[in-house]
Amino acid sequence: MRGCLSLFFGAIGVLTIVLLFISVFGGVQIPEDKALRKTITKSIGVIKNKPLSDSLTIDMVRLTTFQWDTLYVFSGDNSEDFISQAIGVSWNKGETSGWYDANPDNLFIFKHKGKIVSYVWYEGFGGEPTEPDFIHFQMHLSNAELFTPTTARFNIFREKRDPNFIQLIDSKRKNSIYRPGFNPQNVSRIDWRYHG
């Protein structure tokens, strides 16, 4: 009898630990791609050594070492629900999507065949100077905009009014493209639980 009870309570303990792990870490797809973050930071940072009148193009295909067919870009306040609807799969990164400060974040999410394969998150337009691979840039792209390997080319430049602040734009696209069936006007970007 004691053996059965020990086995029973042991199984409950293991199940409790598994459920606790799932509740805390459940749905976490993959960790942020620190190597890609470093590569993107280095590529964007090259503009700091160029004259203010210069611009450079970064091609996301050349910066990545994995297969992807879709890139989504986000800047500013975005709820997990907004990101999930924009990319068509669950996004539950918790604090990495709760951007509620004076310097909203930049987020790149890469998908391949419908699954997230990589992402890079820059806190506060590039993070704090103490953060590894720091770069201070601002994306001038539509929030939740979709790019493919043939369209994910961005121009970077600096302006005279703030030469330390790098701008990232897509100068070729006239209209924003989103995931089919997703309209950013129909989804609230902000999780009001975090606003007082």
N, C-alpha and C positions, 0 to 999 in steps of 0.2 A: 504494500500500500504506500509506504513512504517513497519507494522508488518511483511509483506512478505520480505521486504528488510533486516530487522533486522535478521529474521530467515535465509535468504540466506547468509548474511555476517557472521552470527554466525556459520553456517554449514561450510563455507569456512575456518573460523578460526580454528574450530575443526579439519577439514581435514588437514589443513596446519600443525597443531601441531602433528597430527598422522603421516603424511608423514615425518616431520622433525625427529620425534622419530625413525621411521623405518630407515631413511637414516643414522642416527647416530648410532643406536643400532641394525639395521637390521641384521638378520641372526645370532646374538649372541645366541649360543645354550644354554649353561649353564655356570655358574661361575666356576672358579677353585675350586676344592674340597680341601679346607683348612684343613679339618679333616684328609683326606687321606695323604695330604702333611706332616702333623705333624707325622702321623703313619709311613710313609716311612722314614722320617728324623730320627726318633727315632730308627727304625730298622737298618738303615745303620750306624747310629752313635755309636751303640754298639761296633763296631770294634775298636773304639778309645781306649777302655779300655782293649783290648786284645794284647798279644805280636805280634810283627811284623810278625812272622812266621805263625800266625793263619789266617784262613779264615772262613767266615760264609756264610751260604746260606740264602737268603731271598726268600720266596715264596709269590708271589703277591696275590695268592688266599687267603692266610691266613691274608693278610693285608687289604683286601677289605671287605666291608660290603654290597655290592650290586652285582647283577648278571652282569656278563660280559662274552663274548665269544672270544673277540679279544683285544689284547693290542698291540699298535704301539709305538715304541720308536724312538725318534729323538734326535740328538745331532749336534750342529753346526748351520751354516747358512742354513735356509730353508725358501723359499717363501711360501706364503699362497697357491699358485697354486700347488707347490710341495707337501705340506702336504695334500691338498684336493685330489689330484690324488692318493697319497699313501694310504689314508684311505677310499677313495671311496665316500666321502660326502664332502660338502662344509665346509671348515675351514676358518673362517674370524674373527680371534681374533685380527687383527690389530697388535698392538705393540708386542703382545706375540709371533708372528712368525717372527718378524724382528730382527734377532740376528746378529748384525754386530759389534762385539767388540772382544777384545783379548781373552775373556773367553766365548766361545759359550755356549748356553743353553742346558739343558736336558728337554725333554718333554715326558710325558707318556700320551697317549690317550687311553681310554677304550671304547669299543663299545659293544653293545648287540643287536642282531637281526638287524644289520645294522645302528643303531643309536648311537651317542655319548652319553654315560651315565656318564662319569667322565673324568677329566683330571687333571694333576699336572704339573706345569711348574717351573723348577728351573733355575733362571736367572744366567748366568755366572758360569756354573758348580756348582750350589748350591747357587748362590746369594751373596749378600754382607753381612758382619757380622751384620749389623743393621737390616737386613730383618728377620721377624719371621721365626722360624723353619729352621735356617741356617744349611746347611751341605755342605761341599766342596767335591764333588765327580766327577769322570769322568767315563762315560759309554764307554766301549770298545765293542760296538755292532754295527752292520751295521745300517746305517741311514735308517729309515722308515721300519725297520724290524718288522715282525708280530710274535706275540706269542699268544698261547692259554692258558687256565687255566692249562693244563698239562705240558706246556713247559716254563711257565713264572717263572722260578727259576734262580736266579742270585747269583753268588759268589761275595763276597766283601772281600777286603784285603787292606793292606797298604804296601808300599815298603820302603826299607831302605833309598833310595835316597831322599824321601820326605814323612816322616811318617805322616804328617798332611793331606796328599792328599789321599783320599779313591778311590780305583779303583773298578769298577763294571763290571763283565764279565759274559758271558754264556759259560762255559767251555765244555758243552756237545754237543753243536750244531756244526757241521762241515760246513754246508752251510747255508747261509742266506735264509729266507723265506719271501716272500712279498705277498701282496694281489694279487690274480689271475688277470692277465691282466695288472699289473703294473710292469714296468721295470724302476728302478731308473736311469739307464743310458740314458733313453730317455727323461728325464724331467730335466730342469734346476732347481737346488736347490736355486739359488740366485735371488732375485728380484733386478735387476740392477738399479732400480730407486734410491736405497739407497746407491749405491756405486759411488764414484766420480772419 
